[in-house]
Amino acid sequence: MSSPIRIPLSQPDITDAEVTAVVQVLRSARLSLGPKLEEFESAIAEYVQAEHAVALSSGTSGLCLGLQALGIGEGDEVIVPSFTFIAAANAIRYVRATPVFVDIRPLTLNLDPEAVRRAITPRTRAIMVVHTFGYPADLGELRQIADEHHLDLVEDACEALGGEYGDRKVGVLGKFGVFSFYPNKPITTGEGGLLVTQDAALASTVRALGNQGRSDQDNWNEHSLTGYNHRLPEMSCALGIAQLSRIESILARRADLAREYAECLKVLCPEVEIPPLHASNGRISWFCFVPRLPVSFTGSLRDMLIQKMAALGIQCRAYFSPVHRMRPYARYASCDLPVTTDVSSRTLALPFFNQLQSQQILEVCHSLRDVMSSLTTQ
Ligand SMILES: Cc1ncc(COP(=O)(O)O)c(C=O)c1O
């Protein structure tokens, strides 16, 4: 039997006040489409300085409805990184468009603008930028490419709420931006997502699509569009409002944890590549902490390392596997993405959550050092 995990990869951080906020909603008369929804949307819109915000059941639904509202569909190509979570590519396929996987820059792990340029064809409609692990992508360069080719730039900011490009929050610089509130994110609503945009018509289409196609002008029983149920319940919104009220202290705490890890790894595991602690183009919103192992630790050796760490009660993950190599994307498996291939073979996500203690960081780094040395001397 494997030993229980003592230091998990991630862990939600819910205060008593947040529990109370959710319970208050449960005792109220409105569990969906009520005042908390509006309050949550306004609070996020104000935080990221967006004109419009539409809360939805997940980040994935935000990406999908955003693309649909832009009229992207069959025959269109959307450029997207392969080094990301599969949901980004899935959203493109939900609207029957074709994902075109493009390589990333080795330092930031974000889309490489030069590779984006090379991937543009007469069918390209949009570039889906992902702010990977909360590091702001090169929005300036990508925006310029999008403008030159009359493409829509859309932001998958699911991992990056509070990240900044220059002095603007990420998510508001494309046609739309989407955040996720899955429990491993800096703030959570259990499940949940939210789309922001400066475009009133786009916001109202997304809102209608997420609410069974009922537009602002429709009566209760009228539905202008074939929509979905992607609504976010009032309980989740209440949790989101309370979590958002402390986002700055959460982001500061996570940046401190990243610094602590970096200092520890430098001393204990100098052969491990540490991610950049500061963004050259803005502010990182630390989603997770993902150093890279030396080349000698790829493949089965990394799997063994993860198993040995788990046996010590420490959960680590290989993060992300290239999407173009996954079964639903089998026909893209021959894409030549050398940086994605190299990076994804060496990443190791370490435990990272608000309540992580210095002592635990020390234990993770000591264990990593011991496990790496036991594997090299085997
Ligand atoms: C880059 C990226 N895109 C999309 C998503 C999907 O978000 P959700 O899980 O809320 O659907 C995630 C979620 O983790 C993500 O990391």
PDBQT file of the ligand as one rigid body, heavy atoms in Angstrom, charges set to zero:
ROOT
HETATM    1  C1  LIG A 401      -4.817  26.860 -19.310  1.00  0.00    +0.000 C 
HETATM    2  C2  LIG A 401      -6.157  26.364 -18.869  1.00  0.00    +0.000 A 
HETATM    3  N1  LIG A 401      -7.198  26.517 -19.705  1.00  0.00    +0.000 NA
HETATM    4  C3  LIG A 401      -8.422  26.109 -19.373  1.00  0.00    +0.000 A 
HETATM    5  C4  LIG A 401      -8.679  25.532 -18.140  1.00  0.00    +0.000 A 
HETATM    6  C5  LIG A 401     -10.062  25.054 -17.846  1.00  0.00    +0.000 C 
HETATM    7  O1  LIG A 401     -10.618  25.619 -16.703  1.00  0.00    +0.000 OA
HETATM    8  P1  LIG A 401     -11.782  24.815 -15.933  1.00  0.00    +0.000 P 
HETATM    9  O2  LIG A 401     -11.124  23.676 -15.234  1.00  0.00    +0.000 OA
HETATM   10  O3  LIG A 401     -12.338  25.822 -14.982  1.00  0.00    +0.000 OA
HETATM   11  O4  LIG A 401     -12.759  24.382 -16.947  1.00  0.00    +0.000 OA
HETATM   12  C6  LIG A 401      -7.646  25.364 -17.236  1.00  0.00    +0.000 A 
HETATM   13  C7  LIG A 401      -7.921  24.763 -15.943  1.00  0.00    +0.000 C 
HETATM   14  O5  LIG A 401      -7.212  24.343 -15.143  1.00  0.00    +0.000 OA
HETATM   15  C8  LIG A 401      -6.334  25.770 -17.604  1.00  0.00    +0.000 A 
HETATM   16  O6  LIG A 401      -5.296  25.585 -16.788  1.00  0.00    +0.000 OA
ENDROOT
TORSDOF 0
